[in-house]
Amino acid sequence: MRYVILLLTSCLLIWSSASLCATNPKSSPYFLHLDWLDESQSPSQDFFLYANGSWQKAHPIPAAYASWNIMKILHEKNLIRIQKMLKTAANETHPEGSIEQKVGDFYFSGMNAKAINQEGVKALDPYFQQILKIQTLEDLQSVLAQLHQMGVSAVFQFGQMKDFKNSRQIIPYAMQAGLSLPDRSYYLEAGFEKIRQAYRLHLKQMFVLLGDSPAQATSNAELVLRLETALAQASLTRIQMRDPHAIYHPMALKQLRNLNKSFSWEKYFSDLGHPEFISLNIATPVFFTEFDRLLKEVSISDWKVYLRWHLIQSFAPFLSDPFVKENFKMASQLTGAKKLLPRWKRVVNMENTVLGFAVGQLYVAHYFTPEAKAKAQELIDHIRQALNQDLRQLSWMTPQTRLAALKKLDLMRDRVGYPDRWLDYSTLQIDRGSYVLNLIRAGQFWQARELNKIGKPLDDSEWDMPPQEVNAYYDPSTNRLNIPAGILQPPFFDLKAPDAINYGATGFVVGHEMTHGFDDEGSLFDGYGNLENWWSAEDLEKFHQTADAVATQFSGCLVNGKLPVQGKLVSGEAIADFGGLTLAYKAFHLLPTAHLAPTLAGYTPDQQFFLSAAHLWASNIRPEEASRLVVTDPHPPAFCRVNASFADMPEFQMAFAIPFNSPMVNSKRRSIW
């Protein structure tokens, strides 16, 4: 289920009781993490392995995970903290409607395994009955709207977005969806036949669990796969969808009637409870043209099977044990994970999704200090200063574009730690009863909240990510940078560490997000968040040439020794990595005290900086997950984020005396910002 729609929002990473690698404080300052180094590796050959090789050996992937990395370890640390707060809330009496009551009751309902197993799919029965009663296309539309209101993205996804041409205006949008496998290529490419076969068996078993005979379940499985394959064929690729122009097609009702003759958007809006909607952005028109064809050619009975599947698929991870186990069996095929997460982690993860800001309000009160917020803000200000200086000095940029870029930077707003105003959950009913009913109501709450924004003034105080999240993001449609409290802890951020360490880590993160405002996507939006060209033709051509070169460079990274990274998919994150690293380095050296920075355990300040940056990506990953991410993830693999980015920096070469003929020196260095 998806409760919050984020369109074109760039994040550092999207990775969901552990401690970081124990370091011997007698041998080196703890924040250097020198025991992560593998000195059998040469920094001139593979800096990622040199910086993180010993960490990799000491941190095998836990059975329940597809990968293991620094962000996941911090996420685990936060899970333990949050569970403690939730258990306390669940064991105490709180005023009805308070956030303590809601987070406590949600946790209680999710942990009540006996009640969940006794209930089975009972909470979903009313919705299965609605599907069963479908007789006409009008009935189909009504049930589809009902499922969308619960957060079930059957066929397509419907939500709100900031108008690309007027970022102060909130408009509705509809976008391709309706697939159960991670990407369209899983349905269409020969290399995924093994996954498709596993999916067939998974579909069959799920229908059997719903009470279908084995023969009927086999037939239903083929039907769902066939229908989803048709939707996949009509879907844009992830690379195509990185272009905001490709997903911006505002249409009034008259145009919508011409696009979809078998689907009434007026009725759909009315079924959603918003008959006032008179237009929307059809993000992927070709997909909706195919949807119209399928409505004419696919029988009502087949659509009912498809909707049954998407309803059970959305809630299977939260139902009784047979559904949970079968759901995990398919997930393990995709990711390589060997073991189901314990229930408490699954519940806390879900609570972070549906009650994230209520949990975040408690988290901040316990674990985020004013000193940490002030220090992080100071660092952000220095990164901004470095980018300002960089923009003023770029030799390839003409004065016209330079002024526009500086204006965009001046208009960029940054927010640290947590929102100034907390989200209001007063209309969301949460109790100690059915876990699934709590989830259904949460889905309805979020979807109603999102749709109720349409036509109203933009709320500048809103965050799209709760403060306990170990991540960060930049939103081009608002030109805002957000650094949640969750990531502001070691090894990303340490109040006791020297500046070289913090700028290599947190500075890299901040610079990365700030650079997203000027990457190949963010650069299409002006300082007000509007899709407007602010480039001269000459500068735009130069920018595109360098961005294309970055894509080509990263296409040379091989995953599992054979799968090439999709350079066009990861180019935005790759540009942000290099820009962020460069800005963080410059910001560190702009500090008045930079020349006084000490050499520690034999490592110079510059060496400390680059080691700290490389340590962020210490990780291990299963081959199945690595293969999946090549197709779905706009971020380059961890080893490539280090080696390819560092190889473009002369300062890195100087810091570690890397010879020019080394793999860690790019013979054709790429530099934009």
C-alpha positions in Angstrom: 0.0 0.0 0.0 1.2 3.5 -0.8 -0.2 6.3 1.4 1.9 9.3 0.4 2.5 10.2 -3.2 5.9 11.7 -3.9 6.3 12.9 -7.5 9.8 13.6 -8.8 11.3 13.8 -5.2 15.0 12.9 -5.1 16.3 11.1 -2.1 19.7 10.1 -0.9 18.6 6.5 -0.8 15.4 4.5 -0.5 16.6 1.6 1.8 14.5 0.1 4.4 19.3 -4.1 18.0 22.4 -3.4 15.9 25.4 -1.3 16.5 27.9 0.1 14.1 31.2 -1.7 13.7 33.0 -1.6 17.1 36.2 0.3 16.9 39.1 0.1 19.3 39.4 3.6 20.8 42.9 2.8 22.0 44.2 2.4 18.4 42.5 5.4 16.7 39.8 8.0 17.3 36.5 6.1 17.1 35.1 8.3 14.4 37.8 7.4 11.9 36.5 3.7 11.7 40.0 2.6 10.7 39.0 -1.0 11.4 36.6 -0.8 8.5 39.7 -0.6 6.2 41.1 -3.5 4.3 44.7 -2.6 3.8 45.3 -5.7 1.6 43.4 -3.6 -1.0 45.1 -0.7 -2.7 43.3 2.7 -2.6 44.6 3.2 -6.1 42.8 0.1 -7.4 39.5 0.0 -5.6 38.9 2.7 -2.9 35.5 1.2 -2.0 37.1 -2.1 -0.9 40.0 -0.3 0.7 37.7 1.8 2.8 35.1 -0.8 3.6 36.5 -4.3 3.0 37.0 -5.2 6.6 33.5 -3.9 7.5 32.1 -6.1 4.7 33.8 -9.2 6.2 32.6 -8.4 9.7 29.0 -7.7 8.7 27.4 -10.6 6.8 23.9 -9.9 5.6 21.3 -11.0 8.3 19.0 -13.7 7.0 15.9 -11.4 7.0 17.6 -8.8 4.8 18.4 -8.5 1.1 21.3 -6.2 1.8 23.1 -4.8 4.8 24.5 -1.3 5.0 25.1 1.7 7.2 21.6 3.1 6.6 20.0 -0.2 7.5 22.0 -0.4 10.7 20.9 3.1 11.7 17.3 2.1 10.8 17.6 -0.9 13.1 18.9 1.3 15.8 15.9 3.6 15.4 13.5 0.6 15.3 14.7 -0.4 18.7 14.3 3.1 20.1 10.8 3.4 18.5 9.7 0.0 19.7 10.5 1.0 23.3 8.3 4.1 22.9 5.5 2.2 21.3 5.5 -0.6 23.9 5.4 2.0 26.7 2.5 3.7 24.9 0.7 0.4 24.4 1.0 -0.5 28.1 -0.3 2.8 29.5 -3.6 4.6 29.4 -3.8 7.7 27.3 -6.6 10.2 26.5 -8.7 9.0 23.6 -7.5 10.6 20.3 -4.0 11.5 21.6 -1.0 10.5 19.5 0.1 8.3 22.4 -3.2 6.4 22.3 -3.0 5.9 18.6 0.6 4.8 18.3 0.1 2.5 21.3 -3.1 0.9 20.1 -1.7 0.4 16.6 1.3 -1.4 18.0 -0.9 -3.5 20.2 -3.2 -4.5 17.3 -0.2 -5.4 15.1 1.5 -7.5 17.8 -1.7 -9.4 18.6 -0.8 -12.4 16.5 -3.5 -14.6 17.9 -6.3 -12.2 17.0 -4.8 -11.7 13.5 -4.6 -15.4 12.8 -8.2 -15.9 14.1 -9.5 -13.1 11.9 -7.9 -14.3 8.6 -9.2 -12.3 5.7 -12.5 -11.4 7.5 -11.7 -7.6 7.5 -11.5 -7.7 3.7 -14.7 -9.6 3.2 -16.9 -6.5 2.5 -14.5 -5.5 -0.3 -14.4 -8.9 -1.8 -18.2 -8.9 -1.7 -18.2 -5.5 -3.6 -15.9 -7.1 -6.2 -18.1 -10.1 -6.5 -21.2 -7.9 -7.2 -19.6 -6.1 -10.2 -21.9 -6.6 -13.2 -21.1 -3.6 -15.4 -18.3 -1.2 -16.3 -19.9 1.4 -14.1 -19.8 -1.1 -11.2 -16.2 -1.7 -12.0 -15.3 2.0 -11.8 -17.0 2.4 -8.5 -15.1 -0.5 -6.9 -11.9 0.7 -8.5 -12.4 4.1 -6.8 -13.2 2.4 -3.5 -9.9 0.4 -3.7 -7.9 3.5 -4.6 -9.4 5.2 -1.5 -7.8 2.4 0.6 -4.4 2.8 -1.0 -4.7 -0.2 -3.4 -3.2 0.9 -6.7 -5.1 -1.4 -9.0 -4.7 -0.5 -12.7 -3.6 3.0 -12.1 -2.5 5.4 -9.3 -4.5 8.5 -8.5 -3.4 11.3 -6.2 -2.3 14.9 -6.0 0.8 16.8 -7.2 2.1 20.3 -7.5 1.3 21.7 -10.9 4.6 21.6 -12.8 3.7 25.0 -14.4 2.4 26.6 -11.2 4.0 25.0 -8.2 1.6 26.9 -5.8 -1.3 25.0 -7.2 -2.3 21.5 -6.2 -3.8 19.4 -9.0 -5.0 15.8 -9.4 -3.0 13.3 -11.4 -3.4 9.7 -12.7 -0.4 7.5 -13.5 0.3 4.0 -14.8 0.3 1.3 -12.1 -1.4 -2.0 -11.6 1.7 -4.2 -11.7 2.7 -6.6 -9.0 6.3 -7.4 -10.1 8.9 -4.6 -9.5 9.0 -3.3 -13.1 7.6 -3.7 -16.5 10.7 -5.5 -17.7 9.9 -8.4 -15.4 6.9 -9.1 -17.6 8.5 -8.4 -21.0 12.2 -9.5 -21.0 13.5 -13.0 -21.5 15.9 -12.7 -18.5 13.0 -12.7 -16.0 11.3 -16.0 -17.1 12.4 -17.7 -13.8 10.8 -14.9 -11.8 7.6 -15.0 -13.9 7.3 -18.8 -13.3 7.7 -18.2 -9.5 5.1 -15.5 -9.8 2.6 -17.9 -11.5 3.0 -20.3 -8.6 2.7 -17.5 -6.1 -0.5 -16.3 -7.7 -2.0 -19.8 -7.7 -1.2 -20.4 -4.1 -2.7 -17.0 -3.0 -5.9 -17.8 -4.9 -6.0 -21.3 -3.2 -5.6 -19.6 0.2 -8.6 -17.4 -0.8 -10.6 -20.7 -1.3 -10.3 -21.3 -5.0 -9.9 -24.8 -6.3 -6.4 -25.6 -7.6 -7.6 -25.7 -11.2 -9.5 -22.4 -10.8 -6.5 -20.9 -9.0 -4.2 -21.9 -11.9 -6.5 -20.3 -14.4 -6.8 -17.1 -12.4 -3.0 -16.9 -12.1 -2.6 -17.0 -15.9 -5.4 -14.4 -16.2 -3.7 -12.0 -13.8 -0.3 -12.4 -15.4 -1.8 -11.9 -18.9 -3.6 -8.7 -17.9 -0.6 -7.3 -16.0 1.6 -8.0 -19.0 -0.7 -6.0 -21.2 -0.5 -3.1 -18.7 3.3 -3.5 -18.6 3.5 -3.2 -22.4 1.7 0.1 -22.2 3.8 1.5 -19.4 6.7 3.9 -19.8 10.1 2.8 -18.7 11.6 4.3 -15.5 14.1 6.1 -17.7 11.4 7.7 -19.8 9.6 8.8 -16.6 12.6 10.7 -15.4 11.7 13.4 -17.9 9.0 15.6 -16.2 7.8 16.7 -19.6 7.0 13.1 -20.4 4.6 12.8 -17.4 2.9 16.2 -17.6 -0.3 16.2 -19.7 -3.0 18.3 -18.1 -6.4 17.5 -19.6 -9.9 19.0 -19.1 -13.0 16.8 -19.0 -13.6 17.1 -22.7 -10.1 15.8 -23.5 -10.5 13.1 -20.9 -13.7 11.9 -22.6 -11.8 11.6 -25.9 -9.0 9.7 -24.2 -11.2 7.3 -22.3 -14.5 6.5 -23.9 -15.1 3.4 -21.8 -14.2 5.0 -18.5 -16.1 8.0 -17.1 -13.7 10.3 -15.2 -16.7 12.3 -14.0 -18.2 9.2 -12.4 -14.8 8.3 -11.0 -14.4 11.7 -9.4 -17.9 11.4 -7.9 -17.2 8.0 -6.5 -14.1 9.4 -4.9 -16.2 12.0 -3.2 -14.8 14.9 -5.3 -17.3 15.7 -8.1 -15.7 19.2 -8.2 -12.6 17.9 -10.1 -12.8 19.1 -13.7 -9.4 18.3 -14.9 -6.3 16.3 -14.1 -2.8 15.5 -15.2 -2.8 12.3 -17.2 0.9 11.5 -16.6 1.0 8.5 -19.0 -1.6 8.9 -21.8 -0.5 5.9 -23.8 -1.2 3.7 -20.7 -4.7 5.1 -20.4 -5.4 4.6 -24.0 -4.5 0.9 -23.5 -6.6 0.8 -20.4 -9.6 2.0 -22.5 -8.9 -0.8 -25.0 -8.7 -3.4 -22.2 -12.0 -2.2 -20.7 -13.7 -3.0 -24.0 -11.9 -6.4 -24.6 -11.5 -7.9 -21.2 -14.5 -9.5 -19.6 -16.1 -8.2 -16.4 -15.4 -11.6 -14.8 -11.7 -11.3 -15.6 -11.5 -7.8 -14.2 -13.1 -9.2 -11.0 -10.3 -11.8 -10.7 -7.7 -9.0 -11.2 -9.2 -6.8 -8.5 -9.4 -9.7 -6.1 -5.7 -10.3 -6.6 -4.7 -6.7 -6.0 -6.8 -6.4 -2.9 -5.3 -9.5 -1.3 -1.8 -8.7 -2.5 -2.0 -5.2 -0.9 -2.9 -6.7 2.5 -1.2 -10.1 2.5 1.8 -9.0 4.6 -0.6 -8.1 7.5 -3.0 -11.0 7.4 -2.8 -14.5 9.1 0.3 -16.6 8.9 -0.4 -18.5 5.7 -0.8 -15.3 3.7 2.3 -13.7 5.3 4.4 -16.8 4.6 3.3 -17.0 1.0 3.9 -13.3 0.5 7.4 -13.6 1.9 8.1 -16.6 -0.3 7.6 -14.5 -3.4 9.5 -11.6 -1.9 12.5 -13.8 -1.2 12.6 -14.8 -4.9 12.9 -11.2 -5.8 15.4 -10.1 -3.1 17.2 -13.2 -1.9 16.2 -12.6 1.8 16.2 -15.9 3.7 14.0 -15.2 6.7 10.9 -13.2 7.5 11.5 -10.2 9.8 10.2 -10.7 13.3 6.7 -9.4 13.8 7.7 -6.4 16.0 10.0 -5.0 13.2 7.3 -5.5 10.6 4.8 -3.6 12.8 7.1 -0.8 13.7 8.0 -0.4 10.0 4.4 -0.1 9.1 3.7 2.2 12.0 6.5 4.5 10.7 4.5 4.5 7.4 1.0 5.2 8.5 1.6 7.1 11.7 5.1 8.4 10.9 4.8 11.9 12.1 3.1 10.9 15.3 5.9 8.5 16.0 8.4 11.2 14.8 7.0 13.7 17.4 7.8 11.2 20.1 11.2 10.3 18.6 12.4 14.0 18.3 11.4 14.6 21.9 13.6 11.7 23.0 16.5 11.6 20.6 17.2 14.9 18.8 18.9 17.8 20.6 18.9 21.5 19.7 22.7 21.3 19.6 22.5 18.7 16.8 20.0 20.8 14.8 22.1 24.0 15.2 25.3 22.2 14.1 23.6 20.6 11.1 22.1 24.0 10.1 25.5 25.6 10.2 26.9 22.9 8.0 24.1 23.4 5.5 24.8 27.1 5.4 28.4 26.4 4.6 27.5 24.0 1.8 25.2 26.7 0.4 28.1 29.1 0.5 30.3 26.7 -1.4 27.7 26.2 -4.1 27.2 30.0 -4.4 30.9 30.4 -4.9 31.0 27.6 -7.3 28.2 29.0 -9.5 29.9 32.4 -9.6 33.2 30.8 -10.8 32.1 28.2 -13.3 34.0 28.9 -16.5 31.5 27.2 -18.9 28.4 29.1 -17.7 27.3 32.3 -19.4 26.2 35.3 -17.3 22.5 34.9 -18.2 22.4 31.3 -16.9 24.6 32.1 -13.9 22.2 34.8 -12.6 19.3 32.4 -12.9 21.2 29.6 -11.1 22.2 31.9 -8.3 18.5 33.1 -8.0 17.4 29.4 -7.7 20.0 28.8 -5.0 18.9 31.9 -3.1 15.2 30.7 -3.3 16.1 27.2 -2.1 14.8 26.5 1.4 16.3 24.0 3.8 14.7 22.4 6.8 16.5 20.4 9.5 15.3 17.7 11.9 11.5 17.9 12.0 8.5 20.0 10.9 7.6 23.2 12.6 4.0 22.0 12.7 3.0 18.4 13.3 0.6 16.5 11.2 -3.0 16.3 12.5 -4.2 12.7 12.9 -7.4 13.6 14.7 -9.7 12.2 12.0 -7.9 8.8 11.9 -9.5 6.2 14.0 -7.0 3.7 15.5 -8.0 1.2 18.2 -6.8 -2.1 19.8 -9.0 -4.2 17.6 -8.4 -5.5 14.1 -4.9 -4.7 12.7 -6.1 -4.9 9.1 -9.0 -2.5 9.9 -6.5 -0.1 11.3 -4.5 -0.3 8.1 -7.6 0.1 5.9 -8.6 3.2 7.9 -5.1 4.6 7.6 -5.1 4.1 3.9 -8.4 5.9 3.6 -7.1 8.7 5.9 -4.0 9.3 3.8 -5.8 9.2 0.4 -8.5 11.5 1.6 -5.9 13.9 3.1 -4.0 13.9 -0.2 -7.1 14.5 -2.4 -8.4 17.2 0.0 -5.3 19.3 -0.8 -6.4 19.7 -4.4 -7.5 23.3 -5.2 -6.3 24.6 -1.9 -3.2 26.8 -1.2 0.1 24.9 -0.9 1.1 24.2 2.7 4.8 25.2 3.0 5.1 23.6 6.4 4.6 20.1 5.2 7.3 17.4 5.1 7.1 14.3 2.9 9.3 12.3 5.1 8.9 11.7 8.9 11.8 12.9 11.1 12.9 9.5 12.3 13.7 8.4 8.7 17.3 7.7 8.0 17.4 9.5 4.7 17.2 13.0 3.1 15.5 14.5 0.1 15.1 17.4 -2.2 11.8 18.3 -3.9 12.2 20.2 -7.2 8.6 21.2 -7.3 9.1 23.3 -4.1 12.8 23.8 -4.3 13.2 22.6 -0.8 15.8 20.5 0.9 14.9 18.4 4.0 17.4 16.7 6.3 15.4 14.6 8.9 16.7 14.0 12.4 17.0 10.3 11.8 20.1 10.6 9.6 21.8 13.1 11.9 23.7 10.5 14.0 27.0 8.7 13.7 28.6 7.8 11.3 26.7 10.4 9.2 26.9 13.1 11.8 28.8 13.3 15.1 29.0 16.4 17.3 32.3 15.1 18.7 34.0 14.4 15.4 36.3 16.8 13.6 35.0 18.9 10.7 36.8 16.8 8.1 34.7 13.7 9.2 31.3 15.5 9.4 31.8 17.3 6.1 32.8 14.0 4.4 29.7 12.4 5.7 26.8 14.8 6.4 28.3 17.4 4.1 28.3 14.8 1.3 24.6 14.1 2.1 23.6 17.8 2.1 25.6 18.6 -1.0 24.1 15.6 -2.7 20.5 16.8 -2.0 21.4 20.4 -2.9 22.9 19.3 -6.2 19.6 17.6 -7.0 18.3 21.1 -7.7 20.8 21.3 -10.5 20.9 17.7 -11.8 19.5 16.6 -15.1 15.9 16.6 -13.7 16.1 19.3 -11.0 17.7 21.7 -13.5 14.5 21.7 -15.5 12.7 23.5 -12.7 13.2 27.2 -11.7 13.6 28.6 -8.2 9.9 28.6 -7.6 9.5 25.0 -8.5 8.0 25.5 -11.9 8.9 23.5 -15.0 10.6 26.5 -16.8 13.8 26.7 -18.8 16.2 29.1 -17.2 19.2 28.1 -19.4 20.7 29.7 -22.4 20.8 27.4 -25.4 24.6 27.3 -25.3 24.8 26.3 -21.6 22.0 23.8 -21.9 23.9 22.0 -24.7 27.0 21.9 -22.6 25.1 20.6 -19.6 23.5 17.8 -21.6 26.8 16.7 -23.1 28.3 16.3 -19.6 25.2 14.6 -18.2 25.3 12.2 -21.1 28.9 11.5 -20.4 28.1 10.8 -16.8 25.4 8.3 -17.9 28.0 6.6 -20.2 30.6 6.5 -17.4 28.2 4.8 -15.0 27.0 2.3 -17.6 30.5 0.9 -17.3 29.7 -0.3 -13.7 28.9 -4.0 -13.7 26.7 -5.6 -11.1 27.2 -9.2 -10.2 30.1 -9.0 -12.6 27.9 -9.0 -15.7 24.9 -6.7 -15.4 25.6 -3.1 -16.6 24.1 -0.3 -14.6 21.5 1.7 -16.6 23.4 5.0 -16.9 20.4 6.9 -18.0 18.4 5.7 -15.0 21.1 6.6 -12.4 22.5 9.8 -14.0 20.6 12.2 -11.7 21.9 10.5 -8.6 25.4 10.2 -10.0 25.5 13.9 -10.8 24.2 14.6 -7.3 26.9 12.3 -5.8 29.7 14.0 -7.6 28.3 17.5 -7.0 27.7 16.7 -3.3 31.2 15.4 -2.8 32.7 18.4 -4.5 30.6 20.9 -2.6 31.3 19.2 0.8 35.0 19.3 0.1 35.0 23.0 -0.9 32.8 23.9 2.1 35.2 22.1 4.5 38.1 24.1 3.0 36.2 27.4 3.2 36.0 27.0 7.0 38.3 29.5 8.8 39.7 26.6 10.9 40.3 24.2 8.0 44.0 24.9 7.9 44.2 23.9 11.6 42.5 20.5 11.2 44.7 17.8 12.7 46.2 14.8 11.2 44.8 11.8 13.1 46.3 8.3 13.3 48.5 9.3 10.3 45.6 10.4 8.1 45.5 14.0 6.8 42.3 16.0 7.0 41.7 15.4 3.3 42.2 11.7 3.7 39.8 11.7 6.7 37.2 13.5 4.5 37.3 11.0 1.7 37.4 8.0 4.0 34.4 9.4 5.9 32.5 9.8 2.6 33.4 6.3 1.4 32.3 4.8 4.8 28.7 6.0 4.1 28.4 3.3 1.5 29.8 0.3 3.4 27.5 -2.5 2.4 26.8 -6.0 1.4 24.1 -7.1 -1.0 22.6 -10.4 -2.2 22.9 -11.1 -5.9 19.1 -11.3 -6.3 18.7 -7.8 -4.8 21.6 -6.4 -6.8 19.9 -7.6 -10.0 16.5 -6.2 -8.9 18.0 -2.8 -8.1 19.8 -2.5 -11.5 16.3 -2.5 -13.0 14.4 -0.4 -10.5 16.8 1.8 -8.5 17.8 5.3 -9.7 20.8 5.2 -7.4 24.1 3.6 -8.6 25.4 0.6 -6.7 27.4 1.5 -3.6 30.8 0.5 -5.0 30.1 2.6 -8.0 29.0 5.6 -6.0 32.4 5.6 -4.4 34.8 4.6 -7.1 33.3 6.4 -10.1 32.6 9.6 -8.1 35.9 9.8 -6.4 37.8 9.0 -9.7 36.5 12.3 -11.1 38.0 14.4 -8.3 41.6 15.7 -8.6 41.5 16.5 -4.8 41.0 12.8 -4.1 43.9 11.8 -6.3 46.2 14.3 -4.5 45.0 13.2 -1.0 46.0 9.6 -1.6 48.8 10.1 -4.2 46.9 8.0 -6.8 48.9 7.5 -10.0 47.3 8.7 -13.2 47.2 5.2 -14.7 45.1 4.0 -11.9 41.4 2.8 -12.2 40.7 5.4 -9.4 41.6 8.2 -11.8 39.1 8.9 -14.6 41.1 9.8 -17.7 38.1 12.0 -18.9 37.0 13.7 -15.7 33.4 14.8 -15.6 32.6 18.0 -13.8 29.4 20.1 -13.9 29.2 21.8 -10.5 
